[in-house]
Amino acid sequence: MNKLYIGNVSAEASEEDFETIFEQWKIPHSGPFLVKTGYAFVDCPDEKAAMKAIDVLSGKVELHGKLLEVEHSVPKRQRSCKLQIRNIPPHMQWEVLDSMLAQYGAVESCEQVNTDTETAVVNVRYAAKDQARLAMEKLNGSMMENYALKVSYIPDETAAAEGPSAGGRRGFNARGPPRSSSPGLGARPKVQSDIPLRMLVPTQFVGAIIGKEGATIRNITKQTHSKIDIHRKENAGAAEKPITIHSTPEGCSNACRTIMEIMQKEALDTKFTEEIPLKILAHNNFVGRLIGKEGRNLKKIEQDTGTKITISPLQDLTLYNPERTITVKGAIEACSRAEEEVMKKIRESYESDMAAMNLQSNLIPGLNLNALGLFPSGAPGMGPSMSSVPPPGAHGGCSSFGGHPESETVHLFIPALAVGAIIGKQGQHIKQLSHFAGASIKIAPAEGMDAKQRMVIIVGPPEAQFKAQCRIFGKLKEENFFGPKEEVKLEAHIKVPSFAAGRVIGKGGKTVNELQNLTCAEVVVPRDQTPDENDQVIVKISGHFFACQLAQRKIQEILAQVRRQQQPKPTSGAQPSLPRRK
């Protein structure tokens, strides 16, 4: 596996050129360079040298104006089931990688290769040749979190001797002990959580944290087994800079404490007299649960750790920055304990949200959940950027639903007691929600003094409906209108033309029953309804968020079909209409 193929070679390239390049990059080779027209071969003494050549040279080093491509040289008969995948994002979770690989076939083994690079490398064996070929075609060059994956065959010594392995069962027995780390972290301790720790530090201390030629930050990274990004270029001219720490919860806390100690020492050395609080950034989705009902959770953390904690107001949030700043004041040791408690709460919230998400996300095909910004940066498939929401217009219309961006009206019923939480102080929350989702959101007046429920009228295309309703469900959970183990279940009403109601019900209730089985939502078209002034009747949907969403989508699909069938057909004898000229 130590023979290399070098592609995209200029016609002017000579053996001496390659000798020079390998010498310059200190890559050993054990034989002469065999230079052909457009490509070359060379042997390396061991796999480590071969891997170094691939990592250092491929797509990075130019020879006579052409970027070299370097990969393992694999004879055709050995191009069977084994692939090497390089340039995997450093903090990508194994679960994400496994599910990505499983799309193309049965993975028999997947082992990490130790390299000196920041990104990860794995060797994968598929059960059959065509599966490996498909994975190669689909994954090579594909982007993951701003990293372009590089996939090549590696020699499969068993290929010539035997056919594809029997069974094709998706077992991972060949890979040794189960892993819970992310591939990029190699033999470092396992990473349990997808949530990184994000801090804000005063800009004047960034230099001290990095240290001379990066020595200090390298040292912290090594000692705490973490990956640390200092976003120096973000918020040019700002008084504070964000730092993202990827590691185990323990590793994050250790790195955080070390950074606080460095800042305190630097403050003493530079006679900086102001207090330097610990500032943690957290996605707004989790802050309500961190605070807890009537602020109980936060008060408990303050009492247990002897710190003073404040959280930036909702008004500071923008579409580009969905994070709140949690400011912790106290001694370093106290702040460090508070960080552990705060992040524990945030990770719990994240994990329960992801569990619900994973159960249901496959129900809405093609829905790009990342683009909706419902989950924080650091979630699978997302880089650790400040913003988890693309700029407006980045996902035009409702492209992620694959439908027409026609406006829909949904009436969502919430507990009457929750109205204040949804509206927010001086209407701030509902305004922001409306702006975030791109929907009109209004709360209808109460029907009588002792009404237990209130109606929220949401008007907007499907993606706006998804975003608005998701935030409303989330808010009710945050504000503890439902118990910690209890699923938030709400009722939504959609009005449909009375002539289409029968199509939603189906013959003998067949469609509505299938709808309920598929979506896990309760769908009811009440009998004996008198159509309203627009000749519409109500369909009632109740269930948890994803069930509710899927039922709404399916009903809208039925209505779209009905509308298409209602369109007048061209009359017989009429000429078929020609396409208009542009």
C-alpha positions as CSV (number, residue, x, y, z in Angstrom):
1,M,0.0,0.0,0.0
2,N,3.1,2.2,-0.2
3,K,3.2,2.7,-4.0
4,L,2.0,6.2,-5.0
5,Y,0.3,7.4,-8.2
6,I,1.0,11.1,-9.0
7,G,-1.5,12.6,-11.5
8,N,-2.0,15.9,-13.3
9,V,1.7,16.0,-14.2
10,S,3.0,18.5,-16.7
11,A,4.7,17.2,-19.9
12,E,7.8,19.2,-18.8
13,A,8.2,17.4,-15.5
14,S,11.3,15.3,-14.9
15,E,12.5,12.8,-12.3
16,E,14.8,15.5,-10.9
17,D,11.7,17.8,-10.3
18,F,10.1,15.1,-8.1
19,E,13.3,14.4,-6.3
20,T,13.5,18.1,-5.4
21,I,9.9,18.2,-4.2
22,F,10.1,15.1,-2.0
23,E,13.4,16.4,-0.6
24,Q,12.0,19.8,0.1
25,W,9.0,18.3,2.0
26,K,11.2,15.7,3.7
27,I,9.2,12.8,2.3
28,P,11.3,9.6,2.0
29,H,11.0,7.3,-1.1
30,S,12.5,3.9,-1.6
31,G,12.8,3.7,-5.3
32,P,13.3,5.9,-8.4
33,F,10.4,8.0,-9.9
34,L,8.8,6.5,-12.9
35,V,7.7,9.5,-15.0
36,K,5.2,8.9,-17.8
37,T,3.2,11.4,-19.9
38,G,0.8,13.1,-17.5
39,Y,1.5,10.9,-14.5
40,A,4.2,9.3,-12.4
41,F,4.8,6.5,-9.9
42,V,7.0,6.1,-6.8
43,D,7.5,3.7,-3.9
44,C,7.6,4.9,-0.3
45,P,9.4,2.9,2.5
46,D,6.2,2.7,4.6
47,E,2.6,3.7,4.9
48,K,3.4,6.7,7.1
49,A,5.6,8.2,4.3
50,A,2.9,7.5,1.7
51,M,0.3,9.2,3.8
52,K,2.5,12.2,4.4
53,A,3.0,12.6,0.6
54,I,-0.7,12.4,0.0
55,D,-1.5,14.9,2.8
56,V,1.3,17.4,2.0
57,L,1.4,17.3,-1.8
58,S,-2.0,16.4,-3.2
59,G,-3.9,19.4,-4.5
60,K,-1.4,21.7,-2.7
61,V,1.9,21.6,-4.5
62,E,2.3,23.0,-8.0
63,L,4.8,21.7,-10.6
64,H,5.2,23.6,-13.9
65,G,1.9,25.4,-13.3
66,K,-0.1,22.2,-12.5
67,L,-1.4,21.1,-9.1
68,L,-0.2,17.6,-8.4
69,E,-2.7,14.9,-7.4
70,V,-1.2,12.2,-5.2
71,E,-2.9,9.0,-4.2
72,H,-2.3,5.3,-3.5
73,S,-1.5,3.4,-6.7
74,V,-3.9,0.5,-6.9
75,P,-3.9,-2.1,-9.7
76,K,-7.3,-2.6,-11.4
77,R,-7.8,-6.1,-10.0
78,Q,-7.3,-4.8,-6.4
79,R,-9.7,-1.9,-6.8
80,S,-12.4,-3.7,-5.0
81,C,-14.1,-2.8,-1.8
82,K,-11.6,-0.8,0.1
83,L,-11.5,3.0,0.1
84,Q,-9.6,5.7,2.0
85,I,-11.4,8.9,2.9
86,R,-9.3,11.9,3.7
87,N,-9.9,15.5,4.8
88,I,-12.7,14.6,7.2
89,P,-13.7,17.6,9.4
90,P,-11.8,17.3,12.7
91,H,-14.8,17.4,15.0
92,M,-17.1,15.3,12.9
93,Q,-18.9,12.6,15.1
94,W,-18.5,8.9,14.2
95,E,-22.3,8.5,14.2
96,V,-22.5,11.1,11.4
97,L,-19.7,9.5,9.4
98,D,-21.2,6.0,9.8
99,S,-24.7,7.1,8.6
100,M,-23.1,8.9,5.7
101,L,-21.1,5.8,4.6
102,A,-24.1,3.5,5.1
103,Q,-26.0,5.4,2.4
104,Y,-23.9,3.6,-0.2
105,G,-24.0,0.0,1.1
106,A,-23.1,-2.3,3.9
107,V,-19.9,-1.1,5.7
108,E,-17.9,-4.1,6.9
109,S,-15.2,-2.1,8.6
110,C,-14.2,1.5,9.2
111,E,-10.9,2.2,10.9
112,Q,-9.1,5.4,11.6
113,V,-5.6,6.0,10.2
114,N,-3.3,8.0,12.4
115,T,-1.8,10.9,10.6
116,D,-0.2,14.2,11.5
117,T,-2.9,16.2,9.8
118,E,-5.6,18.2,11.6
119,T,-8.3,16.5,9.5
120,A,-9.2,12.8,9.9
121,V,-8.5,9.9,7.6
122,V,-10.4,6.5,7.6
123,N,-10.1,3.3,5.7
124,V,-13.5,1.8,4.8
125,R,-14.3,-1.6,3.5
126,Y,-17.7,-2.2,1.8
127,A,-19.4,-5.6,1.3
128,A,-19.5,-5.3,-2.5
129,K,-17.5,-3.6,-5.3
130,D,-20.3,-1.6,-6.7
131,Q,-21.0,-0.2,-3.2
132,A,-17.4,1.0,-2.9
133,R,-17.6,2.4,-6.5
134,L,-20.8,4.3,-5.7
135,A,-19.3,5.8,-2.4
136,M,-16.2,6.8,-4.4
137,E,-18.3,8.6,-7.0
138,K,-20.6,10.3,-4.6
139,L,-18.2,11.3,-1.8
140,N,-15.0,12.3,-3.7
141,G,-14.9,16.1,-3.8
142,S,-18.2,16.4,-1.8
143,M,-18.2,19.2,0.8
144,M,-18.6,18.6,4.5
145,E,-18.5,21.6,6.8
146,N,-16.3,23.5,4.3
147,Y,-13.9,20.5,3.9
148,A,-13.7,18.8,0.5
149,L,-13.6,15.0,1.1
150,K,-10.9,13.1,-0.9
151,V,-11.6,9.5,-1.6
152,S,-9.3,6.9,-3.3
153,Y,-9.1,3.2,-3.6
154,I,-6.6,1.3,-1.5
155,P,-5.3,-2.1,-2.5
156,D,-7.6,-4.9,-1.5
157,E,-5.2,-7.9,-1.3
158,T,-8.1,-10.3,-0.9
159,A,-9.9,-8.9,-4.0
160,A,-8.1,-11.2,-6.5
161,A,-8.7,-14.3,-4.4
162,E,-12.3,-13.9,-3.5
163,G,-15.6,-12.3,-4.7
164,P,-17.6,-9.9,-2.6
165,S,-18.2,-11.1,0.9
166,A,-21.4,-12.9,1.6
167,G,-24.1,-11.6,3.8
168,G,-23.6,-7.8,3.4
169,R,-24.9,-7.4,7.0
170,R,-24.0,-4.0,8.3
171,G,-21.8,-5.1,11.2
172,F,-18.9,-3.2,12.5
173,N,-17.2,-6.2,14.2
174,A,-14.0,-5.6,12.3
175,R,-13.4,-2.2,13.8
176,G,-12.5,-3.1,17.4
177,P,-14.0,-1.5,20.4
178,P,-17.0,0.8,19.9
179,R,-16.1,4.5,19.5
180,S,-17.9,7.6,20.6
181,S,-15.2,10.1,19.6
182,S,-15.0,12.2,16.6
183,P,-12.5,10.9,14.0
184,G,-10.4,14.0,14.0
185,L,-9.5,13.6,17.6
186,G,-7.6,10.4,17.0
187,A,-6.4,8.6,20.1
188,R,-7.4,11.5,22.3
189,P,-10.1,11.0,24.9
190,K,-13.6,10.4,23.5
191,V,-15.8,13.4,22.7
192,Q,-19.3,12.8,24.2
193,S,-21.0,15.9,23.1
194,D,-21.7,17.7,19.8
195,I,-21.9,21.0,21.7
196,P,-18.7,23.0,21.8
197,L,-18.0,25.5,24.6
198,R,-18.1,29.0,23.1
199,M,-16.5,31.9,25.1
200,L,-16.1,35.6,24.5
201,V,-12.8,37.1,25.5
202,P,-11.6,40.7,25.5
203,T,-9.6,41.4,22.3
204,Q,-6.6,42.7,24.2
205,F,-6.0,39.2,25.8
206,V,-6.1,37.2,22.5
207,G,-2.4,37.6,21.9
208,A,-1.6,36.2,25.4
209,I,-3.9,33.3,24.9
210,I,-2.2,32.4,21.5
211,G,1.3,33.1,22.8
212,K,4.5,33.5,20.9
213,E,4.2,31.7,17.5
214,G,1.1,30.0,18.9
215,A,3.0,28.1,21.7
216,T,0.5,28.9,24.5
217,I,-2.6,27.8,22.5
218,R,-0.8,24.7,21.3
219,N,0.1,23.8,24.9
220,I,-3.6,24.3,26.1
221,T,-4.8,22.1,23.2
222,K,-2.4,19.4,24.1
223,Q,-3.0,19.4,27.8
224,T,-6.7,19.5,27.6
225,H,-7.1,17.2,24.6
226,S,-9.2,19.8,22.8
227,K,-9.5,21.6,19.5
228,I,-9.6,25.4,20.0
229,D,-10.6,28.0,17.4
230,I,-9.9,31.6,18.1
231,H,-12.1,33.6,15.7
232,R,-9.8,36.6,15.4
233,K,-11.1,37.8,12.1
234,E,-14.8,37.8,13.3
235,N,-16.3,41.1,14.3
236,A,-13.4,43.3,13.1
237,G,-12.7,46.0,15.5
238,A,-14.9,44.5,18.2
239,A,-13.9,44.7,21.9
240,E,-14.4,40.9,22.3
241,K,-13.6,37.8,20.2
242,P,-15.3,34.4,20.3
243,I,-13.4,31.2,21.1
244,T,-14.8,27.8,20.2
245,I,-13.5,24.7,22.2
246,H,-14.3,21.2,21.0
247,S,-13.6,18.4,23.5
248,T,-15.2,16.3,26.1
249,P,-17.2,18.3,28.7
250,E,-14.2,17.9,31.1
251,G,-11.7,18.9,28.4
252,C,-13.8,22.0,27.6
253,S,-13.9,23.0,31.3
254,N,-10.1,22.5,31.7
255,A,-9.4,24.6,28.6
256,C,-11.8,27.3,29.9
257,R,-10.1,27.5,33.3
258,T,-6.6,27.7,31.7
259,I,-7.8,30.6,29.4
260,M,-9.3,32.4,32.4
261,E,-6.0,32.0,34.3
262,I,-4.0,33.3,31.4
263,M,-6.3,36.4,31.1
264,Q,-5.9,37.1,34.9
265,K,-2.1,36.9,34.7
266,E,-2.1,39.2,31.6
267,A,-4.4,41.6,33.4
268,L,-1.9,41.8,36.4
269,D,1.1,42.2,34.0
270,T,-0.6,45.0,32.1
271,K,-2.1,46.6,35.2
272,F,-5.6,46.1,33.8
273,T,-7.8,46.7,36.8
274,E,-11.3,45.9,35.6
275,E,-12.9,42.6,36.5
276,I,-12.7,40.0,33.7
277,P,-15.9,37.9,33.9
278,L,-16.3,34.6,32.2
279,K,-18.6,35.0,29.2
280,I,-20.2,31.9,27.7
281,L,-22.1,32.0,24.4
282,A,-25.2,29.8,24.1
283,H,-27.8,29.4,21.4
284,N,-31.1,31.0,22.3
285,N,-32.9,27.7,21.9
286,F,-31.4,26.4,25.2
287,V,-31.4,29.5,27.3
288,G,-35.0,29.3,28.5
289,R,-34.4,25.8,29.9
290,L,-31.1,27.0,31.5
291,I,-33.0,29.8,33.3
292,G,-35.8,27.5,34.3
293,K,-39.3,28.5,35.5
294,E,-39.1,31.7,37.4
295,G,-35.3,31.6,37.1
296,R,-35.0,28.6,39.4
297,N,-32.3,26.7,37.6
298,L,-30.1,29.8,37.2
299,K,-30.6,30.8,40.9
300,K,-29.5,27.3,42.0
301,I,-26.3,27.4,39.9
302,E,-25.5,30.9,41.4
303,Q,-26.1,29.6,45.0
304,D,-24.2,26.4,44.5
305,T,-21.1,28.1,42.9
306,G,-21.1,31.5,44.7
307,T,-21.2,33.4,41.4
308,K,-23.4,36.2,39.9
309,I,-24.8,35.2,36.5
310,T,-26.6,37.5,34.0
311,I,-27.9,36.7,30.5
312,S,-27.9,39.2,27.6
313,P,-31.5,40.4,26.7
314,L,-33.5,38.8,23.8
315,Q,-33.4,42.2,22.0
316,D,-29.7,41.7,21.3
317,L,-30.4,38.7,19.2
318,T,-30.3,39.1,15.4
319,L,-31.0,36.7,12.5
320,Y,-27.2,36.5,12.1
321,N,-26.4,35.9,15.8
322,P,-28.8,33.6,17.5
323,E,-26.5,33.3,20.6
324,R,-27.0,34.9,24.0
325,T,-24.1,35.9,26.3
326,I,-24.1,34.3,29.7
327,T,-21.9,36.5,32.0
328,V,-20.5,34.8,35.1
329,K,-18.8,36.9,37.8
330,G,-16.8,35.5,40.7
331,A,-13.4,33.9,41.5
332,I,-11.8,31.7,38.8
333,E,-12.6,28.5,40.7
334,A,-16.2,29.6,41.2
335,C,-16.6,30.7,37.6
336,S,-15.2,27.3,36.5
337,R,-17.7,25.4,38.5
338,A,-20.5,27.6,37.1
339,E,-19.3,26.9,33.6
340,E,-19.6,23.1,34.2
341,E,-23.2,23.5,35.5
342,V,-24.3,25.9,32.8
343,M,-22.9,23.7,30.0
344,K,-24.3,20.6,31.6
345,K,-27.8,22.1,31.3
346,I,-27.2,23.2,27.7
347,R,-25.9,19.8,26.6
348,E,-28.9,18.1,28.2
349,S,-31.3,20.4,26.3
350,Y,-29.3,19.8,23.1
351,E,-29.4,16.1,23.5
352,S,-33.1,15.9,24.2
353,D,-33.8,18.1,21.1
354,M,-31.5,16.0,18.9
355,A,-33.2,12.8,20.1
356,A,-36.6,14.2,19.1
357,M,-35.0,15.5,15.8
358,N,-33.4,12.2,14.8
359,L,-36.7,10.3,15.5
360,Q,-38.6,12.6,13.2
361,S,-36.3,14.3,10.7
362,N,-36.7,11.6,8.1
363,L,-40.4,12.3,8.0
364,I,-40.1,15.5,6.0
365,P,-38.0,14.4,3.0
366,G,-35.6,17.0,1.7
367,L,-36.1,19.4,4.6
368,N,-32.8,21.1,5.3
369,L,-33.0,21.4,9.1
370,N,-29.6,23.1,9.2
371,A,-30.7,25.9,7.0
372,L,-33.6,26.7,9.3
373,G,-31.3,27.6,12.1
374,L,-33.3,25.6,14.7
375,F,-30.2,24.1,16.0
376,P,-27.0,25.8,17.2
377,S,-23.7,25.9,15.4
378,G,-21.8,22.8,16.4
379,A,-24.7,20.5,15.5
380,P,-23.9,17.8,13.0
381,G,-23.4,19.1,9.6
382,M,-22.7,22.7,10.8
383,G,-19.4,24.5,11.4
384,P,-18.8,26.4,14.6
385,S,-19.7,29.7,13.0
386,M,-21.4,32.4,15.0
387,S,-24.5,32.2,12.9
388,S,-26.6,29.1,12.3
389,V,-29.0,30.9,10.0
390,P,-28.2,31.8,6.4
391,P,-28.8,35.4,5.3
392,P,-32.4,36.0,4.1
393,G,-32.8,34.6,0.6
394,A,-30.1,32.0,1.0
395,H,-32.8,29.3,0.7
396,G,-35.2,30.9,-1.7
397,G,-38.9,30.4,-1.3
398,C,-39.5,27.0,0.3
399,S,-37.0,25.1,-1.8
400,S,-36.2,22.8,1.1
401,F,-39.7,21.5,1.1
402,G,-39.7,21.1,-2.7
403,G,-43.1,22.7,-2.9
404,H,-44.5,26.0,-4.1
405,P,-43.8,28.9,-1.7
406,E,-47.5,29.6,-1.5
407,S,-48.7,31.2,1.7
408,E,-50.7,29.0,4.1
409,T,-52.7,29.9,7.1
410,V,-52.5,27.7,10.2
411,H,-54.4,28.2,13.5
412,L,-52.3,26.9,16.4
413,F,-53.9,26.6,19.9
414,I,-51.7,27.3,22.9
415,P,-52.5,27.3,26.6
416,A,-54.1,30.7,27.5
417,L,-51.5,31.1,30.3
418,A,-48.7,30.9,27.7
419,V,-49.8,34.0,25.8
420,G,-47.5,36.4,27.7
421,A,-44.5,34.2,27.1
422,I,-45.2,34.1,23.3
423,I,-45.8,37.8,23.1
424,G,-42.8,38.8,25.3
425,K,-42.1,42.1,27.0
426,Q,-43.7,44.9,24.9
427,G,-44.4,42.4,22.1
428,Q,-40.7,41.9,21.6
429,H,-40.7,38.0,21.4
430,I,-43.6,37.7,18.9
431,K,-42.0,40.5,16.7
432,Q,-38.7,38.6,16.7
433,L,-40.4,35.3,16.0
434,S,-42.2,36.8,13.1
435,H,-39.0,38.3,11.7
436,F,-37.1,35.0,12.2
437,A,-39.7,32.8,10.6
438,G,-40.7,35.2,7.8
439,A,-44.4,34.7,8.8
440,S,-47.2,36.9,10.1
441,I,-48.0,35.8,13.6
442,K,-51.0,37.1,15.5
443,I,-52.8,36.0,18.7
444,A,-56.6,36.0,18.4
445,P,-58.7,37.6,21.2
446,A,-59.9,35.2,23.9
447,E,-63.2,33.6,23.3
448,G,-64.8,34.3,26.7
449,M,-63.3,35.0,30.1
450,D,-62.4,31.5,31.2
451,A,-61.0,30.3,27.8
452,K,-58.3,27.6,28.5
453,Q,-56.8,28.0,25.0
454,R,-55.9,30.9,22.7
455,M,-55.5,30.8,18.9
456,V,-52.3,31.8,17.2
457,I,-52.8,32.7,13.6
458,I,-49.7,32.0,11.5
459,V,-49.6,33.1,7.8
460,G,-46.7,32.2,5.6
461,P,-45.2,29.6,3.2
462,P,-44.3,26.1,4.5
463,E,-40.8,26.9,5.6
464,A,-42.0,29.9,7.6
465,Q,-44.8,27.7,9.1
466,F,-42.1,25.1,10.1
467,K,-39.9,27.7,11.7
468,A,-42.7,29.6,13.5
469,Q,-44.4,26.6,14.9
470,C,-41.1,25.0,15.9
471,R,-40.2,28.1,18.0
472,I,-43.7,28.2,19.6
473,F,-43.5,24.5,20.6
474,G,-39.9,25.1,21.9
475,K,-41.0,28.2,23.9
476,L,-43.8,26.3,25.6
477,K,-41.3,23.5,26.6
478,E,-38.7,26.1,27.8
479,E,-41.3,27.9,29.9
480,N,-42.3,24.6,31.5
481,F,-45.9,24.6,30.3
482,F,-45.3,20.9,29.8
483,G,-43.4,18.6,32.2
484,P,-39.7,17.7,31.5
485,K,-40.6,14.2,30.3
486,E,-43.8,15.3,28.6
487,E,-43.9,15.9,24.8
488,V,-45.4,19.3,23.8
489,K,-48.6,18.5,22.0
490,L,-50.7,21.2,20.4
491,E,-53.8,21.3,18.2
492,A,-53.6,23.0,14.8
493,H,-56.5,23.8,12.5
494,I,-56.2,24.1,8.7
495,K,-59.2,25.3,6.6
496,V,-59.9,23.3,3.4
497,P,-62.5,23.9,0.7
498,S,-65.6,21.9,1.7
499,F,-65.5,20.0,-1.6
500,A,-61.9,18.8,-0.8
501,A,-62.7,17.6,2.8
502,G,-63.9,14.2,1.3
503,R,-60.4,13.8,-0.3
504,V,-58.7,14.3,3.1
505,I,-61.0,11.7,4.7
506,G,-60.8,9.2,1.8
507,K,-63.2,6.4,1.0
508,G,-64.5,4.9,4.2
509,G,-61.9,7.1,6.1
510,K,-59.0,5.3,4.4
511,T,-56.9,8.4,3.7
512,V,-57.3,10.0,7.1
513,N,-56.4,6.6,8.8
514,E,-53.3,6.3,6.7
515,L,-52.4,9.9,7.5
516,Q,-52.7,9.2,11.2
517,N,-50.6,6.0,11.0
518,L,-47.9,7.7,9.0
519,T,-47.6,10.9,11.0
520,C,-48.5,9.8,14.5
521,A,-50.7,12.8,14.7
522,E,-54.5,12.8,15.3
523,V,-56.3,14.1,12.2
524,V,-60.0,14.8,12.5
525,V,-62.4,16.3,10.0
526,P,-65.4,17.0,12.2
527,R,-68.7,15.8,10.6
528,D,-71.7,18.0,10.1
529,Q,-69.6,21.2,9.9
530,T,-71.3,24.2,8.3
531,P,-68.9,25.6,5.7
532,D,-67.9,29.2,6.5
533,E,-68.5,32.3,4.2
534,N,-65.6,31.1,1.9
535,D,-67.1,27.6,1.7
536,Q,-64.3,26.2,3.9
537,V,-64.3,23.6,6.7
538,I,-61.8,22.9,9.4
539,V,-59.4,19.9,9.6
540,K,-58.0,19.5,13.2
541,I,-54.5,18.1,13.7
542,S,-53.1,17.4,17.1
543,G,-49.8,15.9,18.2
544,H,-46.1,16.7,18.9
545,F,-44.3,19.1,16.6
546,F,-43.0,16.8,13.9
547,A,-46.2,14.8,13.7
548,C,-48.1,18.0,13.4
549,Q,-45.8,19.3,10.7
550,L,-45.9,16.1,8.6
551,A,-49.7,16.0,8.8
552,Q,-49.9,19.6,7.6
553,R,-47.6,18.8,4.7
554,K,-49.5,15.8,3.6
555,I,-52.9,17.6,3.8
556,Q,-51.4,20.5,1.7
557,E,-50.2,17.9,-0.9
558,I,-53.8,16.5,-1.1
559,L,-55.1,20.1,-1.5
560,A,-52.6,20.9,-4.2
561,Q,-53.7,17.7,-6.1
562,V,-57.3,18.8,-5.8
563,R,-56.4,22.3,-7.1
564,R,-54.6,20.8,-10.1
565,Q,-57.6,18.6,-11.0
566,Q,-59.9,21.6,-10.6
567,Q,-58.0,23.6,-13.3
568,P,-60.1,23.9,-16.5
569,K,-59.0,21.4,-19.2
570,P,-58.4,22.8,-22.7
571,T,-61.6,22.4,-24.7
572,S,-61.6,19.7,-27.4
573,G,-60.8,20.9,-30.9
574,A,-58.6,23.7,-29.5
575,Q,-55.1,23.9,-30.8
576,P,-52.6,22.7,-28.1
577,S,-50.9,25.9,-26.8
578,L,-47.3,26.4,-28.0
579,P,-44.6,27.4,-25.6
580,R,-44.3,31.1,-25.5
581,R,-41.2,32.6,-26.8
582,K,-39.0,34.1,-24.3
